[in-house]
Amino acid sequence: MRFLSMIRIDEKAGQRPSERLMTEMGKLMEEATREGWLVSTAGLRPTVEGKRMRWNRGKLTTTDGPFVETKEVIGGYAVLEAKSMAEAVKLTERFLRVHGDEWNVECELRALDGPEFGEDQRCRAPAATAAS
């Protein structure tokens, strides 16, 4: 199965990765790629360079960044290959631990849906509950 880990950061904190973090992250990314559990990963450019687009009842609005009402933003992502959510959680924990006590970072982890990702829940009816 494949999972998307969305890495949330406080963009306004102005944190920059230390040399130690870059070295340790590089080692982890090498290992993850070699072992096949890291499919894709990247950091995102600052929100000041982005746009937020919204479709609301037939009307499109576009807002230029930065997005002042947002405290935490998605600062990066990783697509992971894992046998289960439990395994994906363990892999994500490894990523988080590399940050040590230098960073305050959060990951939201969700399974990708569809037959090409190992599971397809899109059209499955909810499980019926037994009558008492």
Summary of the structure (lengths in Angstrom):
residues: 132
radius of gyration: 18.2
end to end distance: 35.4
largest distance: 61.2
contacts: 289
relative contact order: 0.28
helix: 30%
strand: 34%
